[in-house]
Amino acid sequence: MTTIMIAVRGETLEESFEAVRLMATVLDCEKEGQAYLDDCRRLVALVQDRLKDIPPNKRRRVLFAGPKSIYTVATGEMIQSQVLSLGGATNLAIGLKGFWAEVSPEQVATWNPEVIFLGSALEDSYGIADIHANSQFATIKAVRDRQIHVFPSNIAWWDYPAPNCVLGVVWTARMLYPDRFADVDVRALADEFYAKYIGHTFTEMGGKL
């Protein structure tokens, strides 16, 4: 028996899609792989179409924090930054390099994010209540406006390097621009996506938003 080892990288959506194409070829299911990618692209296109008239300088200013602390942020080299961008946000840490860069309280205050997203894989070291209780964040707009949200999902994280992060793109846009996505039921989209490719709906498996 021949053993084949495949290494894939998925720190961008394009890399994740290429990984799907590669695995579909190896497993001789290219038609199914292409259908999956087509559905992923349709979800991204749905969002892009509704955000196309928002200029870059008018997009919501967002900080993506986690998993260790509020001072550990997603840089421009991470998939989280692309999810934010596709979802209509400006990642305030986009100019930083590496993975989960450490920043100071002063830097967060200088950025003054309108919205803060916490990563789905928090290590129970902090949460929304801890941020509100931290006096260093009292003047930050996201805290004053109570715009701090934990990224879904508890089933196949939507903010990690995998094609299903397209659901995170839809969720991001829905959270940032609720008026533009009032008719978009993220749970229903997730139910359909999971049922088609996993065999059970998001809701059936205990998915939480």
N, C-alpha and C positions, 0 to 999 in steps of 0.2 A: 504494500500500500504506500502511495506517495503522499507525503505531508507537505502542504503548501502553507507558508507563513506570509501574512500580509500585514504591513504596517501602514496605518493611515494617520493623517493629521486633519484636524477639523477646526482650526482656530478662526476660520472665516467660513461664511456660508458657501462660498464657491468650493472650498476644500472639502466641506462636508458632502456637497453634491457629487464631487469627483469620487469620494470614498464610496458613495452609494453605487455609482456607475461601475466602479472597479469590482465591488462585491457582487453586483448583479451579473457581471460578466463571468466571474469565477464560479458562481453558483448556477450559471445557466438559466437566469431568470431576468433577462434584460428587459423584456416587455413589462414585467411587474415593477422593475426598478425605475423605468421611465415613467410609468403611471404615478408612482410615488413622487418623483421629482416634479412632474407636471402639477400635481396637487399642491406641493410646497410653493411652487412659483405662483400659482393662482392666489394663494393667501397673501403673498408679498405684494402681488399686483393690486389686489383689493385695497391694501393700505396705501400704496404709492399713488393710486389714482385719486384718493380722497385728500391726500396731503400735498399734491403737486403745486397748488397755488400758494403755499405758505413759504415765503422766502427764508433763507437760512437765518437771518438776523431776527426773525419773528418766532422761531421754534423754541419750545420749552427748554430751559436750562436745567440739566439733570446731573445728579451725582449718583453713581452706582457703587454702593459700599458692600463690603463683605469679603470673605466669610468670617474673618477673625475679629474685626472691629469696624466702627464707623470711619476710622482713619485709614482703612485699607481699601483702596479704590481701584476700579477697573480702568485700565489704561487704553490708549488707542490701538494697542496691539492685540486686544482681546476680543473674542466673539461678542461679549456683552456690549462693547462699543458699537459694533455693527448693528446689533439688535436695536439699540437705542436710536441710531441714525435712521434706520429703515422705519422705525416707529414714530419718527417725527421729532426726535429730541437732539439737543446738542450736548454731547458728553463733555462736561467741564474738565475732565482729566484726559482728554484725547491726546494732548501733547506729551503725556508721560510715556515712558517706555517700560518694557518688562511686564510682569504679571503681578497683580494685586500690589500696587505701589503704596508705600507708607507715606502719608502726608500729615502735616501738622494741623492743630485746631485753627491756627491763624490762616492757613491756606483754605480750609473749608469756609471760614468766615469771609475771606476775600472773594471766593467764588460765589458765595451766597446763593446756592441752588434754589430754584423754584420748586423742584420735586426731588425727593431722595428715594431711590429704590434700594432695597436690601436684597442681597442674593438669596436664592432659594435654599442654599446649603449652609445656613447659619449654624454655628457650633454652640448654640445656647449660651454664648458669652454676652450677648446683648440683643436688644429688640427695639421695637418702636417706643415702648414705655420708657426704656432706658435713655433713649435720645431726648425725649420730651423732658425727662428729669435732669438732664445735663445742662447746667447753667451756661456752659460754653456755646450752646446752640440756641440760646433764647432769642437771639436777634436774627437768626437765619429764616429767610422767607418760607422755606418748606416746612419748618417747624411751626412758625406762627400760623400758617395756613392749614396745618395738619395734612400736609401732602407727603406723607411717608408711607410707602407701601412695600410689602414683602412680595418678591417675585414668585409666581407659581412655577412649577407645580410639584406636588408631593409624589407624582407619578411621572417619571422621565422629565427631569428639570428642563424648563423652557429657556434657561439663560446659560446653557452649557453647550460646548461644541458638538452639536448633532443637528441634523436637518429639522427635527421637530421643534427647534427654536423658532421656526416661522410662526408657531402659535404664540410664542413670546412677543414677536413683532406685532401681531394683531392685538394682544393684550396690552402692550405698551401704548399703542396708538389709541386704544379705547380708554385707557386711564388718563392720557394726556389731553385728548380732544374728544370728550364724551359727546358733545353736540354733533360732531361729524360722524360719529359711529354709534349713534343712539339705536339704530336698527340692527346693529351687529351683535349677535348673541355669541359671545366667546365660548361659553360652555357648550352650546349646540354645535359650534364648529369643531370643538375638541371631541365631542361625542362622536361626530361623524368620522373624523380623522382616525380616532383610536379604533372605532368599530371596523373600519375598512382595513386597517393595517395591523391591528393587534387582535381583533376578534371580539373585543368587548369595549363598550363605551367608556369614556372617561368617568362618567358618573357611576357606572356599574362597578368600577374598580376603586371607587372611593376618592376620586379626584377632587381637589379643593382649589378654589380660586380666591 
